[in-house]
Amino acid sequence: MKAACAGVIAFAAGACAFAPITPAVPRSSTALQAKTLEEIGGYSAETGNKPFDPLNIAAFVPPERMRQSELHNGRVAMLAVVGWAFPELVGKFASEDVTSTHALDALSQADPRFWTQFIILCGIVEANMYRHYQINNNQYPFFDPLNLYPKDKAGQQSMELKELKNGRAAMIAFAAMLAHATIPGSVPGFALPF
């Protein structure tokens, strides 16, 4: 397993090193104007059909950048929730190091070589995303391997809103799981084993 992880990391590093850099397509001057929270959307009945920014962060950070960060963190949170719940519900993979199915216990039991490989892999992914962000007019790459993204504008907005909502729910769920694991009983009604 460890050798397979090392092979995947080495392959990914080699592939990233020789990936061509495509020049960014220049955008029109109207597209370069900063959008407001109302223009980027991402709100619905849960927020009273108005943008939700109680701390007025949009005054300090461009709203488009805030949205891209929210999407990125939501996607990570969705993976984290599945990664936290999977061992508790299904069981763990064959491992000599990790004996617990509890997420926090398993973190401390993992071999340091695993953490080295994991950090390098995450660094490669993040560096590649940052590189893409820099050369493509500050837009994060859109990952759609199954080609599910609709072609019409209304369908695109609907799917983007669904992804935002799922990401927001996952961020809250991960925070609840972490709170419940570190302070039992801190999350009312949270009776799951993890």
QUIZI-V218332 format. One record per residue. N is the residue number from 1. RES is the residue in three letters. PSI is psi in whole degrees, 0 to 359 (* if undefined). OMEGA is omega as a letter, one per 40 degrees, with the letter a starting at -180 (999 if undefined). Layout:
n=N res=RES psi=PSI omega=OMEGA
n=N res=RES psi=PSI omega=OMEGA
//
This chain:
n=1 res=MET psi=315 omega=a
n=2 res=LYS psi=322 omega=i
n=3 res=ALA psi=323 omega=i
n=4 res=ALA psi=318 omega=i
n=5 res=CYS psi=318 omega=i
n=6 res=ALA psi=322 omega=i
n=7 res=GLY psi=319 omega=i
n=8 res=VAL psi=318 omega=i
n=9 res=ILE psi=316 omega=i
n=10 res=ALA psi=319 omega=i
n=11 res=PHE psi=315 omega=a
n=12 res=ALA psi=319 omega=i
n=13 res=ALA psi=318 omega=i
n=14 res=GLY psi=320 omega=i
n=15 res=ALA psi=321 omega=i
n=16 res=CYS psi=327 omega=a
n=17 res=ALA psi=329 omega=a
n=18 res=PHE psi=12 omega=i
n=19 res=ALA psi=134 omega=a
n=20 res=PRO psi=147 omega=i
n=21 res=ILE psi=118 omega=i
n=22 res=THR psi=137 omega=i
n=23 res=PRO psi=147 omega=i
n=24 res=ALA psi=143 omega=i
n=25 res=VAL psi=126 omega=a
n=26 res=PRO psi=140 omega=i
n=27 res=ARG psi=156 omega=i
n=28 res=SER psi=163 omega=a
n=29 res=SER psi=331 omega=i
n=30 res=THR psi=329 omega=i
n=31 res=ALA psi=337 omega=a
n=32 res=LEU psi=349 omega=i
n=33 res=GLN psi=140 omega=a
n=34 res=ALA psi=138 omega=i
n=35 res=LYS psi=153 omega=i
n=36 res=THR psi=171 omega=i
n=37 res=LEU psi=325 omega=i
n=38 res=GLU psi=324 omega=a
n=39 res=GLU psi=330 omega=a
n=40 res=ILE psi=349 omega=i
n=41 res=GLY psi=207 omega=i
n=42 res=GLY psi=20 omega=i
n=43 res=TYR psi=156 omega=a
n=44 res=SER psi=209 omega=a
n=45 res=ALA psi=328 omega=a
n=46 res=GLU psi=330 omega=a
n=47 res=THR psi=19 omega=a
n=48 res=GLY psi=28 omega=a
n=49 res=ASN psi=32 omega=i
n=50 res=LYS psi=153 omega=i
n=51 res=PRO psi=143 omega=a
n=52 res=PHE psi=105 omega=i
n=53 res=ASP psi=69 omega=a
n=54 res=PRO psi=336 omega=i
n=55 res=LEU psi=4 omega=i
n=56 res=ASN psi=44 omega=i
n=57 res=ILE psi=333 omega=a
n=58 res=ALA psi=344 omega=i
n=59 res=ALA psi=341 omega=a
n=60 res=PHE psi=336 omega=a
n=61 res=VAL psi=137 omega=i
n=62 res=PRO psi=132 omega=a
n=63 res=PRO psi=325 omega=i
n=64 res=GLU psi=321 omega=i
n=65 res=ARG psi=321 omega=i
n=66 res=MET psi=317 omega=a
n=67 res=ARG psi=317 omega=i
n=68 res=GLN psi=321 omega=i
n=69 res=SER psi=321 omega=i
n=70 res=GLU psi=317 omega=i
n=71 res=LEU psi=314 omega=a
n=72 res=HIS psi=312 omega=a
n=73 res=ASN psi=325 omega=i
n=74 res=GLY psi=319 omega=i
n=75 res=ARG psi=318 omega=i
n=76 res=VAL psi=318 omega=i
n=77 res=ALA psi=322 omega=i
n=78 res=MET psi=317 omega=i
n=79 res=LEU psi=321 omega=a
n=80 res=ALA psi=320 omega=i
n=81 res=VAL psi=316 omega=i
n=82 res=VAL psi=316 omega=i
n=83 res=GLY psi=328 omega=i
n=84 res=TRP psi=316 omega=a
n=85 res=ALA psi=329 omega=a
n=86 res=PHE psi=308 omega=a
n=87 res=PRO psi=326 omega=i
n=88 res=GLU psi=322 omega=a
n=89 res=LEU psi=325 omega=a
n=90 res=VAL psi=325 omega=a
n=91 res=GLY psi=173 omega=a
n=92 res=LYS psi=165 omega=i
n=93 res=PHE psi=162 omega=i
n=94 res=ALA psi=123 omega=a
n=95 res=SER psi=141 omega=i
n=96 res=GLU psi=336 omega=a
n=97 res=ASP psi=308 omega=a
n=98 res=VAL psi=122 omega=a
n=99 res=THR psi=347 omega=a
n=100 res=SER psi=149 omega=i
n=101 res=THR psi=356 omega=i
n=102 res=HIS psi=130 omega=a
n=103 res=ALA psi=312 omega=a
n=104 res=LEU psi=323 omega=i
n=105 res=ASP psi=319 omega=a
n=106 res=ALA psi=326 omega=i
n=107 res=LEU psi=318 omega=a
n=108 res=SER psi=341 omega=a
n=109 res=GLN psi=343 omega=a
n=110 res=ALA psi=144 omega=i
n=111 res=ASP psi=138 omega=i
n=112 res=PRO psi=331 omega=i
n=113 res=ARG psi=326 omega=i
n=114 res=PHE psi=314 omega=a
n=115 res=TRP psi=323 omega=i
n=116 res=THR psi=312 omega=i
n=117 res=GLN psi=319 omega=a
n=118 res=PHE psi=316 omega=a
n=119 res=ILE psi=321 omega=i
n=120 res=ILE psi=316 omega=i
n=121 res=LEU psi=314 omega=i
n=122 res=CYS psi=321 omega=i
n=123 res=GLY psi=320 omega=i
n=124 res=ILE psi=315 omega=i
n=125 res=VAL psi=313 omega=a
n=126 res=GLU psi=319 omega=i
n=127 res=ALA psi=321 omega=i
n=128 res=ASN psi=320 omega=i
n=129 res=MET psi=318 omega=i
n=130 res=TYR psi=319 omega=i
n=131 res=ARG psi=315 omega=i
n=132 res=HIS psi=320 omega=i
n=133 res=TYR psi=319 omega=a
n=134 res=GLN psi=324 omega=a
n=135 res=ILE psi=354 omega=a
n=136 res=ASN psi=49 omega=i
n=137 res=ASN psi=46 omega=i
n=138 res=ASN psi=36 omega=i
n=139 res=GLN psi=129 omega=i
n=140 res=TYR psi=152 omega=i
n=141 res=PRO psi=146 omega=i
n=142 res=PHE psi=122 omega=a
n=143 res=PHE psi=111 omega=a
n=144 res=ASP psi=69 omega=a
n=145 res=PRO psi=336 omega=a
n=146 res=LEU psi=3 omega=i
n=147 res=ASN psi=49 omega=a
n=148 res=LEU psi=349 omega=a
n=149 res=TYR psi=121 omega=a
n=150 res=PRO psi=157 omega=i
n=151 res=LYS psi=333 omega=a
n=152 res=ASP psi=153 omega=a
n=153 res=LYS psi=318 omega=a
n=154 res=ALA psi=318 omega=i
n=155 res=GLY psi=321 omega=i
n=156 res=GLN psi=314 omega=i
n=157 res=GLN psi=321 omega=i
n=158 res=SER psi=315 omega=a
n=159 res=MET psi=320 omega=i
n=160 res=GLU psi=321 omega=i
n=161 res=LEU psi=320 omega=i
n=162 res=LYS psi=318 omega=i
n=163 res=GLU psi=318 omega=i
n=164 res=LEU psi=313 omega=a
n=165 res=LYS psi=318 omega=i
n=166 res=ASN psi=321 omega=i
n=167 res=GLY psi=318 omega=i
n=168 res=ARG psi=316 omega=i
n=169 res=ALA psi=321 omega=a
n=170 res=ALA psi=322 omega=i
n=171 res=MET psi=318 omega=i
n=172 res=ILE psi=318 omega=i
n=173 res=ALA psi=318 omega=i
n=174 res=PHE psi=319 omega=i
n=175 res=ALA psi=321 omega=i
n=176 res=ALA psi=318 omega=i
n=177 res=MET psi=316 omega=i
n=178 res=LEU psi=316 omega=i
n=179 res=ALA psi=317 omega=a
n=180 res=HIS psi=323 omega=a
n=181 res=ALA psi=326 omega=a
n=182 res=THR psi=330 omega=i
n=183 res=ILE psi=86 omega=a
n=184 res=PRO psi=136 omega=a
n=185 res=GLY psi=1 omega=a
n=186 res=SER psi=343 omega=i
n=187 res=VAL psi=107 omega=a
n=188 res=PRO psi=135 omega=i
n=189 res=GLY psi=6 omega=a
n=190 res=PHE psi=89 omega=a
n=191 res=ALA psi=8 omega=i
n=192 res=LEU psi=153 omega=a
n=193 res=PRO psi=341 omega=a
n=194 res=PHE psi=* omega=999
//
